[in-house]
Amino acid sequence: MPPRLTAQDFDQEVLILFDAYVHGNLDRRGFLAQAQKFAKAGMTAAGLLAALSPDFAAGQQVAQDDARLKIERLSYPSPAGTGNVKGYLVRPASAGTTKLPAVLVIHENRGLNPHIEDIARRLALDGFMAFAPDALTSAGGYPGDEEKAVAAFASLDQAKAREDFVAAARWLKARNDASGKLGVVGFCYGGGIVHLLTTRLPDLNAAVSFYGNTPAPAEAAKVKTPLLVQQADVDERNNAAWPAYEAALKAAGVKLAVYRYPGTQHGFNNDTTPRYDAAAAKLAWERTMAFLKVNLQASPATTASPNTSPVVRLRGTLQSVTQGSVTLKTRSGEVIELALPASLIVNEVYPIELADIKVGSFVGVGGLPQADGSQRAIAVTVFPESARGTGEGYRPFDLMPQSTMTNATVADLAATPDGRTLQLKYKGGQKTIVVPPGTPIVTFKPANRSLLVSGASVSLTAQTLDGTPTVQRINAGRNGFALPY
């Protein structure tokens, strides 16, 4: 299979023409006429257009039939919009009826295509309930063809389409299986709708806009939502208006984080086209997930009182430590100050050998699914006997896309050319785990606050108590040992 093309394989003017084409400012005939001068041997203008167009199979990260997910196609009412709108709802299958933080996913200007559905599935694997509406519902829905989708999108009543997204947010937040915490993430057109929603819905808890256009600066005073803005470098159409809106947001006291990714094109997070930038997209998505988790407090269910929130897991490096607080730089680059309560639990995580895993050991394995149904271990924790049974079961894990966690007893093990194979059993199921050579193997033991020093690698759980983010439990490495997860 030939390597996938990237933006570097195209003349910048061709990329600008393609951007105009996908946003409806240039029709197919106009693109082909202007791109003809860039055609080379073996690549016609039509070939350039085909090469730049989405390949949904190549970009899929989570299978449509992933057994870890519960997926529904359903409708919600939009009385001020188009009346009734269809969408794509995804939850972790293991969550059952647990109330989860919700994320509204807003598509580009082509409707609910396979890429946006994949984004929703990625969010669900990280513990969210994700819902992606289709603004093309009133035009018959996403047609399965990007060119037809752009044409259908141009026919929409945009005022009603905007109301459809406002209605979606309200409907999602009010669901019985939602925790009441609501975030929104959108791309291109959807990034612009994210900004709109922050001016319409003051109770939004988090908003992430990928290369979206912005409202008039006067609208910024209405924004009460923490906002993360992800910008492409080569995107004059959107970037030109940003400085004025950014100044207005700051004047209004909005909690704001802005990142512009050097050398990237508009659409750099969309992994179905050559404009995709893998390194920038990875970093932007890590920042997105950290931001959503901090602001939505995503985790398996806990019932919150009016003065508390559910628990969130954070990973990173301690920047500073005082008697009553720590400053954490997360793995995605966010800097967060957290209080340390008197009841803080501290554990030291330290490395052991693969041979220390025995039949009968109770382990936690972070893994990735393999084609044969087994899991390839990312790291293994051998629990001390006092912690046997902790978190027993199999579930999605928030370390990376598609990662899982299996906490179970080792029923059997065998050495293989690929390392070691573990047969794990837990209540209601079993898993086969392949542990490759070099996989981090760790355990932990009780420690005290002397382990918490600047530069320490940590993984912690935190909860907002009376408005203050507060650490509950912290695992740390000693003398520079980096925690695997």
C-alpha positions in Angstrom: 0.0 0.0 0.0 1.5 3.4 -1.0 2.1 5.9 1.8 -0.7 8.3 2.6 -0.3 11.7 1.0 0.2 14.8 3.3 -0.2 18.5 2.8 3.5 18.6 1.9 2.7 16.7 -1.3 0.6 19.6 -2.7 1.3 23.1 -3.7 -0.1 25.5 -1.1 -2.2 27.3 -3.7 -3.9 23.9 -4.5 -4.7 23.5 -0.8 -6.2 27.0 -0.7 -8.3 26.2 -3.7 -9.4 23.0 -2.0 -10.4 24.9 1.1 -12.5 27.3 -1.0 -14.1 24.3 -2.7 -15.0 22.4 0.5 -16.5 25.6 2.0 -18.7 26.2 -1.0 -16.8 29.3 -2.2 -15.7 27.5 -5.4 -17.6 24.8 -7.3 -16.1 21.7 -8.8 -15.7 23.2 -12.2 -14.0 26.2 -10.8 -11.6 24.1 -8.7 -10.7 21.9 -11.7 -10.1 24.9 -14.0 -7.8 26.7 -11.5 -6.1 23.5 -10.4 -5.2 22.5 -13.9 -2.0 24.4 -13.9 -0.8 22.3 -11.0 -1.5 19.0 -12.7 1.6 16.9 -13.3 2.4 13.7 -15.1 0.1 11.0 -13.8 -2.0 13.5 -11.8 -4.8 15.5 -13.5 -6.8 18.3 -11.9 -9.5 15.7 -11.2 -6.9 13.5 -9.7 -5.8 16.3 -7.4 -9.4 16.7 -6.2 -9.8 13.0 -5.6 -6.4 12.8 -3.7 -7.5 15.6 -1.4 -10.9 14.2 -0.7 -11.7 12.2 2.4 -10.9 8.5 2.7 -13.0 7.5 5.7 -11.7 4.0 6.0 -8.1 5.2 6.3 -9.1 7.6 9.1 -11.2 5.3 11.2 -9.8 4.8 14.7 -12.8 3.0 16.4 -14.8 0.3 14.5 -18.5 1.0 14.0 -19.3 -2.4 15.7 -16.8 -2.0 18.6 -18.3 -4.2 21.4 -17.1 -1.7 24.1 -19.7 0.8 22.9 -23.5 1.1 22.9 -24.5 3.1 19.7 -28.0 4.4 18.9 -29.4 6.5 16.1 -32.2 8.6 17.4 -34.0 11.9 17.0 -34.7 14.9 19.2 -37.2 17.8 19.0 -36.1 21.2 17.7 -39.3 23.3 17.7 -37.4 26.6 17.0 -35.4 24.9 14.3 -36.3 22.3 11.7 -38.7 20.4 13.9 -37.1 16.9 14.4 -33.4 16.2 14.0 -31.5 12.9 13.8 -28.3 12.1 15.5 -25.7 9.5 16.6 -25.5 8.7 20.4 -22.6 6.7 21.8 -21.9 5.5 25.4 -19.5 3.1 26.9 -21.3 -0.3 26.9 -19.9 -0.9 30.4 -21.6 2.2 31.8 -25.1 0.7 31.8 -27.5 3.4 33.0 -24.7 5.3 34.9 -25.1 9.1 34.5 -22.2 10.3 32.4 -20.8 13.7 31.4 -22.0 14.5 27.9 -20.2 16.0 24.9 -22.1 17.4 21.9 -20.1 16.8 18.7 -20.7 19.3 15.9 -19.7 18.4 12.4 -18.1 20.3 9.6 -20.1 21.7 6.7 -20.9 18.2 5.3 -23.3 16.9 7.9 -22.9 13.8 10.0 -20.3 11.8 8.0 -18.4 8.7 9.0 -15.5 10.8 10.4 -17.7 12.7 12.8 -19.3 9.4 13.9 -15.8 8.1 14.6 -15.0 11.2 16.7 -18.1 10.4 18.8 -16.9 6.8 19.3 -13.5 8.0 20.4 -15.1 10.3 23.1 -17.3 7.4 24.3 -14.2 5.2 24.8 -12.9 7.9 27.1 -15.9 7.7 29.3 -18.2 10.3 27.9 -21.7 10.1 26.4 -21.2 11.6 23.0 -24.0 12.9 20.7 -23.5 14.1 17.1 -26.6 15.7 15.5 -27.0 15.8 11.7 -27.8 19.3 10.5 -28.7 17.8 7.1 -31.7 15.9 8.5 -34.1 18.4 7.0 -32.4 17.8 3.6 -32.6 14.1 3.8 -29.6 13.4 6.0 -25.9 12.9 5.1 -26.1 11.6 1.5 -23.0 9.4 1.6 -21.2 11.6 -0.9 -19.1 14.6 0.2 -19.9 16.7 -2.9 -23.6 16.1 -2.6 -23.3 16.9 1.1 -21.7 20.3 0.5 -24.5 21.1 -2.0 -27.2 20.0 0.5 -25.6 22.0 3.2 -25.7 25.2 1.1 -29.5 24.7 0.8 -30.1 24.8 4.6 -31.9 27.6 6.5 -28.9 28.4 8.6 -30.8 30.2 11.3 -32.9 27.1 11.8 -29.8 24.9 11.7 -28.3 27.0 14.5 -31.4 26.5 16.6 -31.1 22.7 15.9 -27.8 22.7 17.7 -29.0 24.8 20.6 -31.9 22.3 21.0 -29.4 19.4 20.8 -27.4 20.8 23.7 -30.4 21.3 25.9 -31.8 17.9 25.0 -28.5 16.1 25.7 -27.9 17.8 29.1 -31.5 16.9 30.2 -31.2 13.2 29.4 -31.8 10.9 32.4 -28.5 9.2 31.7 -26.5 12.4 31.7 -24.7 13.7 34.7 -25.7 17.3 34.1 -22.2 18.3 33.0 -22.1 19.2 29.3 -19.3 20.0 26.9 -19.2 20.7 23.2 -16.6 20.1 20.6 -16.8 21.2 16.9 -14.7 21.3 13.8 -14.7 24.0 11.0 -18.3 24.9 10.7 -18.9 23.1 14.0 -16.1 25.1 15.6 -18.1 28.2 14.7 -21.2 26.7 16.2 -19.3 26.0 19.4 -18.6 29.7 19.7 -22.3 30.5 19.0 -23.4 28.0 21.8 -21.1 29.7 24.3 -23.0 32.9 23.7 -26.4 31.2 23.9 -26.0 28.7 26.7 -24.3 30.1 29.9 -24.6 26.7 31.6 -22.2 25.0 29.2 -19.3 23.5 31.2 -16.7 23.2 28.5 -16.3 24.2 24.9 -13.6 23.2 22.3 -13.5 24.9 18.9 -11.3 23.5 16.2 -10.5 26.2 13.5 -14.0 27.7 13.6 -15.1 31.2 12.8 -16.0 33.6 15.6 -19.0 35.8 16.6 -18.8 39.6 16.7 -16.5 40.8 19.5 -19.6 42.3 21.3 -20.9 38.8 21.8 -18.0 37.8 24.0 -19.5 39.4 27.1 -22.1 36.7 27.0 -19.6 33.8 27.3 -19.4 32.1 30.7 -17.9 28.8 29.6 -14.3 27.7 29.8 -13.1 27.7 26.2 -10.3 25.8 24.4 -9.5 27.1 20.9 -7.4 24.9 18.5 -6.2 26.9 15.4 -4.5 25.9 12.2 -1.5 28.0 11.1 -2.5 28.4 7.5 -6.1 29.5 7.9 -6.4 33.2 7.1 -10.2 32.9 6.6 -10.7 32.2 10.3 -7.5 33.6 11.9 -7.9 37.1 10.6 -10.9 37.8 12.9 -9.5 36.0 15.9 -7.4 38.8 17.6 -10.4 41.1 18.1 -12.5 38.3 19.5 -9.7 37.0 21.7 -9.3 40.5 23.2 -13.0 40.7 23.8 -13.0 37.3 25.6 -10.1 38.3 27.8 -11.8 41.6 28.6 -14.9 39.6 29.7 -12.8 37.4 32.0 -13.5 34.2 30.0 -11.3 31.2 31.0 -9.5 30.7 27.7 -6.7 28.5 26.3 -5.6 29.0 22.7 -3.2 27.0 20.7 -2.0 27.5 17.1 -0.1 24.6 15.5 2.8 25.7 13.3 2.7 24.7 9.7 -0.8 23.1 9.8 -3.6 23.6 7.4 -7.3 24.2 8.1 -8.7 20.7 8.9 -5.5 19.3 10.4 -7.4 17.2 12.9 -9.4 15.4 10.2 -7.5 12.2 9.6 -9.4 11.3 6.4 -7.6 13.8 4.2 -4.0 14.8 3.3 -4.5 18.0 5.3 -4.3 15.9 8.4 -1.2 16.5 10.5 -0.6 13.5 12.8 1.6 15.2 15.3 -0.5 18.3 15.7 -3.7 16.3 15.8 -2.4 14.0 18.5 -1.3 17.0 20.7 -4.6 18.8 20.0 -6.7 15.8 20.9 -4.7 15.2 24.1 -5.3 18.8 25.1 -8.9 18.4 24.2 -9.4 15.3 26.4 -7.5 16.9 29.4 -9.6 20.0 29.1 -12.9 18.1 28.9 -12.0 15.9 31.8 -10.9 18.8 34.0 -14.1 20.7 33.3 -16.6 17.9 33.0 -15.0 15.7 35.7 -15.4 12.6 33.5 -15.1 9.3 35.3 -17.1 6.2 36.2 -20.1 7.3 38.1 -20.1 9.0 41.5 -23.0 10.8 42.9 -22.1 14.4 43.5 -23.6 16.6 46.3 -24.3 20.3 45.5 -20.7 21.2 46.8 -18.8 18.4 45.1 -18.3 16.9 41.6 -17.4 13.5 40.3 -13.8 12.3 40.3 -11.4 12.9 37.4 -8.0 11.2 36.7 -5.0 13.4 35.8 -1.5 12.4 34.8 1.6 14.5 34.5 4.6 16.1 36.3 4.5 18.1 39.4 5.8 21.7 38.8 5.7 22.9 42.4 4.7 21.6 45.8 3.6 23.4 49.0 2.2 22.1 52.2 -1.3 22.6 51.0 -1.2 22.4 47.2 0.6 21.1 44.1 0.8 22.5 40.6 0.5 19.8 38.0 1.5 20.1 34.3 -0.6 17.4 32.6 0.8 15.3 29.8 -1.1 17.4 27.3 0.5 20.7 28.6 -2.3 22.1 30.8 -1.1 23.6 34.1 -3.5 23.0 37.0 -3.3 24.0 40.7 -4.8 21.4 43.1 -5.3 21.5 46.9 -3.9 18.7 49.1 -6.3 17.7 51.9 -5.2 16.3 55.3 -6.7 13.0 54.2 -4.5 12.7 51.1 -3.5 9.1 50.2 0.0 8.8 48.7 1.4 5.6 47.0 4.8 5.0 45.5 4.8 3.3 42.1 8.0 1.4 41.4 9.2 -1.1 38.7 9.4 -4.8 39.1 10.1 -7.7 36.8 7.9 -9.6 34.4 8.8 -12.7 36.4 7.1 -11.2 39.4 3.7 -11.9 37.7 2.6 -15.3 39.0 -0.4 -17.5 38.6 -2.8 -16.1 41.2 -1.5 -12.5 41.0 -4.2 -9.8 40.9 -3.2 -7.4 38.1 -4.4 -4.4 36.3 -3.5 -4.3 32.6 -3.7 -1.3 30.4 -4.0 -2.7 26.9 -4.9 -2.3 23.2 -7.2 -4.7 21.3 -5.6 -7.0 18.7 -7.2 -8.5 15.6 -7.5 -11.9 17.3 -9.5 -10.6 20.2 -6.6 -10.6 22.7 -5.1 -7.5 24.3 -1.6 -6.2 23.9 -0.4 -4.8 27.2 0.8 -1.2 27.4 1.7 -1.7 31.1 0.9 -4.0 33.9 0.3 -3.2 37.6 0.7 -6.1 40.1 -1.5 -5.2 43.0 -0.3 -5.9 46.6 -2.4 -8.5 48.4 -4.1 -5.8 50.4 -5.5 -4.3 47.2 -6.7 -7.5 45.6 -10.1 -7.1 43.9 -9.7 -3.3 43.3 -11.7 -2.3 40.2 -12.2 -5.9 39.1 -13.5 -6.1 35.5 -12.9 -5.0 32.0 -13.7 -1.4 30.8 -12.5 1.4 28.5 -9.4 3.2 29.7 -8.6 6.9 29.2 -4.9 6.5 28.4 -5.1 6.6 24.6 -7.7 5.9 21.8 -9.1 2.4 22.1 -7.2 1.5 25.3 -8.8 -0.7 27.9 -8.2 -1.7 31.5 -8.6 -5.2 32.8 -8.3 -5.8 36.5 -8.3 -9.5 37.1 -6.6 -12.6 38.5 -3.9 -14.4 36.5 -5.4 -17.9 35.9 -2.5 -19.1 33.7 0.6 -17.8 32.0 3.0 -19.0 29.4 6.2 -17.8 27.8 6.0 -17.1 24.1 8.3 -15.7 21.4 6.3 -12.4 21.8 6.9 -12.2 25.5 4.4 -13.7 27.9 0.8 -14.5 27.5 -1.6 -14.1 30.5 -5.0 -15.7 30.9 -7.0 -13.3 33.2 -10.3 -14.1 34.8 -12.6 -11.7 36.5 -16.2 -11.8 37.6 -18.3 -12.3 34.4 -15.5 -12.7 31.9 -11.9 -13.5 30.9 -9.2 -11.9 28.7 -6.1 -13.1 27.0 -3.2 -10.6 27.4 0.0 -10.6 25.4 2.8 -8.8 27.4 5.6 -7.9 24.9 9.3 -7.6 26.0 9.9 -4.2 27.5 6.4 -3.6 28.7 6.5 -1.6 32.0 5.7 -3.8 35.0 5.0 -2.0 38.2 3.5 -2.3 41.7 2.9 0.2 44.5 3.1 0.6 48.2 2.0 3.2 50.7 4.1 6.4 50.9 3.9 9.9 52.4 4.1 13.4 51.1 7.9 13.4 51.0 7.5 11.7 47.7 5.8 14.8 46.2 8.6 16.9 44.9 9.0 19.1 41.8 9.6 17.0 38.8 7.9 13.9 40.1 5.8 11.8 37.7 2.3 11.4 39.1 -1.1 10.0 38.4 -3.9 11.3 40.6 -7.6 11.4 41.2 -9.1 14.7 42.1 -12.5 16.2 42.8 -13.9 19.7 43.1 -14.9 20.3 46.7 -16.6 23.6 47.5 -15.3 25.1 44.3 -11.6 24.0 44.8 -10.0 21.2 42.7 -8.7 18.8 45.4 -6.5 15.7 45.1 -7.9 12.6 46.7 -5.2 10.0 45.9 -1.8 10.4 44.2 0.5 7.8 42.8 4.1 9.0 42.3 7.5 7.8 41.1 10.7 8.2 43.1 13.9 9.7 41.8 12.7 10.4 38.3 10.8 7.1 37.7 8.2 7.9 35.1 4.8 6.3 35.7 3.6 4.3 32.6 0.0 5.5 33.2 
